[in-house]
Amino acid sequence: MSNQPERDEEEKFLDAIEDRLKSWQRWWKIYMWSHYSLGITGVICSTIAATTLAPDLSKPLSVISATCLAVIGFVRPEAKYRNLTSSPC
């Protein structure tokens, strides 16, 4: 009987660790996918805008590309997801 409160505390502690781990994994996925999706979209839009394939879409694609690359530059999602996956030591 004396071990019951101790086990409850251990279970709460382990649940808190599991919740934190799930939160890290969720944020890691969000930052990773935002980094790659914005980067790929920005490069593709920039490449198409620089060609003569779609002259009417050149300006809108340039704006989309600049916006994607600006978000990557200012928000820096790659640094955030790297912090969630690397050891601080």
Beta strands, then each sheet from edge to edge (+ up, - down):
end
